Amino acid sequence: MALKPHGFIPVVHAATEERPDEIDTLIAAEAVALALVEIGFLTDIIAVGLDAGEIEDLKGRNPSLVFNLVDAVKGDGRLAPEVPAMLDAAGLPYTGANANAWRGTLSKLATKEKLAEKGLPTPPWSSDGQGFDPGAPVIVKPIWEHGSLGLDDGSVVTAAEATGVIAERETRLQTAHFAEAYVEGREFNLALLQHRRGPHVLPMAEILFEHWGEGRPRIVGYDAKWSPESAAYTGTPRRFGLERNEPDLAARLKELAFACWRLFGLSGYARVDFRVDGDGRPWILEVNVNPCLTPDAGLAAAALEAGLSYPRLIGEIVDAVPATLPASA
């Protein structure tokens, strides 16, 4: 599907202004819209919900495609797949992952089960905190939420404490949690970007933990992602150069990232997060089908490292859409 010059590409989202991660989506929408204008498209930022009528109204405006930034609806990430599903039903092409890929990665437990079934390395886990050596460190995570929602220093506990911590967090945060073996080691984010010929891995980012207090767990929690004034945010810069400095490790991470792309049927762009333990073994932590697209986020930083300006990155995401249309479209 060739795009006409100055075609109309609306940017859709379903974010609120109630949390920093939601506000970040609003910032991304503004940035994407500006980039679309810069590369020659008409655009509009449109807030949507679960009303199919909104999508039909959008279809009536004859968009070339839809730039989909919906990763939660009214703060509920479990509803995110419903928007691409409605776009599919309306026959509208859109950027990023399709509804099936969204549904296949929403639950961290289901994601880990599928990874394990295919023999891909992911840390051991327990839905109720049981089954670990009592003294082993574990990290308690929400099952459905992404963007590190609910993750803080208190998320890393001994396995003996896990069941109680799960119960307390489920009550306080009103969302299901589980326990995962805590991997002490290095953290890497691999951003993938699709061309017409298929996906490729952008320069790999290692997340550093600088000026970290003794005994403080080395995790990228909620503040490290969304609170610029916090010590966690300023203390977790990214570093590039793994491909040059440690080519064997880089090759293994790339292999695993591509395996995740294929396994979950990803498209457009994505990010796979890893920990690498003291023995150099990579462990897949998360598969993110809709990583943040603000100009200062990891995907844009990796693109810039590869020589892609932010408008060019947005153009690449748009240009990949013809290769990612659902079979029924």
N, C-alpha and C positions, 0 to 999 in steps of 0.2 A: 504494500500500500504506500504509494508515493505521497508525501505531504505537499500540499500546495503552499507556495509562499504566502505568508501572512494568514495562514489558517488559524482557526480558533482552538486554543488548548486551555480549557478551564482547569484551575487547581482546586481540588475538592479536599475537604477535611471535615472532621467531626469533633474537633477539640473544644474544650472549655477554657476558662481562665482560672481554674480552681487549683491547679498544681503546676509546679515548674516544668515538668515534662510535657504537660498539655500546652502550656504557653510556648514551649519550644517548637511545637508543631505549628503554632500560629506564626512564629518567627520564620520557620522554614517556608511556609506558604507564601509569605511576602517575598522572601529571597528567591524562591523558584519563579514566582510571577515576574519579578524584575528581570531575571535571567531569560525567561521566555520572550519578553519584549525585546531584550537586547539581541537575541538571535533571530528575531523577525516574526514572532507570532503575536496575535491578539490573545488576550487572556482575561480571566476574571477569577477572583477567589470566592469560592462558594462553600458555605457550610451546609452539610447534609446530615441526615439521620437515617432512620430505617423506613422512611416513607417512600415507596416506589414512585409515587407521583412526582417527587423531587427529581428523580432520575429521568422520568419521562419529560419533565419540563426542560431538563438539561439537554436531552436528545433533540428536542424541538429547536435548539439553538445551533444544531448541525456542527458539533465539534469535530475537529480532525481526530482527536483522541482526548482522553481525560488523564490529567496528571493526578494520580491517587496518592494522597498523603494521609488517608485514614488509617490510624493504628489503634484507635479505640473510639467507641461511641459513648459520649457522656461519661468518659473516664473508664469504661468497661472494655478491656481489651478482647474479651471473649466475643464481642459483637463485630469486631473489625472485618471478618470474612464476609459479612452480609452485604457490605457495600460493593466489593468486586463481584459478588454473586448477582446483585441487582444490575450492575453494569453489563455483565454477561447476558442476562435475560433481555436487556434492552439492546443488545448488539453493539455496545459501545466499546471500542478498544481502550486500553488504559495502561499506564506504566506500572512496573513492578510485578509482584507476585500475584498469581491468580487465586481464586477462592480455595481451591484444593490445597495449594501450598500453604496458604494461611492456616487452614484447618489442621493440616498435618504438623504444624510447628507451634500452635498456640499453647498446648499443654507441655510443660517442660518434662513431665513424666512420660507422656506418650512419645515425645521426641527422643528421650533417652532410651526408651524401650525399642524404638525402631533402629536407633544407632547400634544398640547392643545386638539386636537380631542380625544385623549385617556385619557384625564383627568390628565395628568402628569404636575406637577407644573413648569411653565416657566414664567419669568417676562413678563408683558404686553409689547406690541410693536406696532410700527406704521411704515409703509413703507415710509411715507413722513414727519414724525415728528409731525403730527397733532393728536388731540384726547386726550392729556394729560392735566392735570391742568397746566396752564402756569408757575407756580412757582415750579413744581415738578422737581426733578433732573432726567435726562435721560443720557444714554450713547449712543453716535453715533458710530456705528460699520459698517465695510464693510460686504456686504451680502455674497460675494463669497470667500473672503480671510480668511485663517486660520493662526495660528501661531502669532496671535495678530498684524498682519500687519496693520499699520495705527493707532493703539491705543496709545494714549499718554494722558497726563493730560488734554489737551484741548478737549478730547473726551467727558468728563462729563460736561454737561451744563444744564441750565434750559430748560424746554420744550418750552418756548417762543423763545428760540434761536435755537431750533433743526433744523427747516426747513432751516435756513440760513447756519448752520454748515454742514448739509447734502449736500447742493448745493456746498459749498466751497470745501469740501473734494472730492466730486465726480469729480469736475473740476481738482483739484490738483493731485489726486491719480488715476484718470481715472478708477474708479470702483464704482459700485453702493453701497449705504449706506442706513441704516435705523436707527431708534431710538428705544431703549429699556429702560424700567423703570430701573433706577439705584437702585440696592439693596445694602443698607449700611449694612455691616455685615462681617462675616467670609467667607473665601474661602477654598474650598476643591477640591482636585483632586483624583478621584478614578480610579486606573488602573485595568483593567480586563485582565486576561490571560486564554486562553483556554487549557484545558486538553482534552484527548480523551473522558472523561465522561462529558465534558461541561465546561463552564467558571467558574472562581472563582475570587473574588476580592482580590487583593494584599493589604498589609497594607495601610491604608488611610493616605494621606498627607494633612496637613493643611498648607496653605501658610500664613506666618506671614508678617506683615508690620512693620518693625523695623525702628526706627529713622525717621519716616514719618513726614514731615512738617505739621504744623497745617493748616487744610483746604485742604490739598492735597488729591485728590480722591484715595481711596485704590483699585487700579486696577493693574493687571499684564499686563502692556503694552508691547510694542515691545522691549524697552530697557531692561525691567526686564527679558525678555526671551533671548535676543540675544546680549546684550552689557555688557560683563563681567566687563568692566571698569566703568560702570555707578553706581550711588548710588541706582537706582531702582533695579539693578541686585543683589547687595550685601545686599540690604535692604529687600529682599523677600525670606528668607530661608524657607525650609519646615520642618514641625515637625510631627512626628508619635506618636501614642499612643492613638488615639481617641477611638479605640475599648475597651481599658482598662479603660479610664477615663470617657467616655460618651457613654456607650453601647447602650442606647436607640437611640441616634442620629446616631451612627454608623450603627445600624440595619436599620434605615429608609433610610440612604444614600445607603446602600447596596441594599435594596429593589428597590430603584429607578434606580440604575445603572443596575441591572438585567433587569428591565422593558425596559430600553433603548436598551440593548443588543437584547432583543427579538423583540422589535418594529421595529428596523432597520435591523434586520437580520445580526448582526455583527459576526465576526469570527476571530480567531487567537489571537488578542490583541486589546485593545482600551482604551480610557480614557474618563471619563465623569466628567465635571467640574461643581461645585455647588457654590452657595452663600447660606449662612444660615443667615436669618435676625435676628433682635433683639428679636423676639418672638420664635426663635428656629425653624422656618419653612425653609426647604430646597427649593431652586429654581434651576432648571437645566439651566445652561448657555450654554453649548456646548457639543456635542457628537463628539469626535475625533476618526475617524476610523483608523488613521495611526499616532499615537503619536510619537514624536521624540525617536530615539533609540540610541542616543549617550550614552556612559557609565556614563555620569554625569547628564543625563536627569531624569525626574520624574519617568518614568516607570522602568528604571534600578535601581533607588534609592529604589523604592517600592519593587522590586524583591529582592534586597540585604537585605532589612529589613526583608523579608520573608525567608532569608537564601539561596537565589539563586544568585550565582555568575553571572557575565555577560555572560560568555560562556554557563552556564547552562540555563540562560534566553533565549539565542538564540536557544539552543537545544530544549527548551520547545516550542518555536514558530514553529520551524521546525517540531517537532513531532506532532503538532496539525493539520498539513496540511491534512492528510488523512481524518480527520473528517470534513474538510471544502471544499472539492472538489465540484464544481458545479455539479448539477444533470446530466448534459449532458456529463460530462467527464468520 
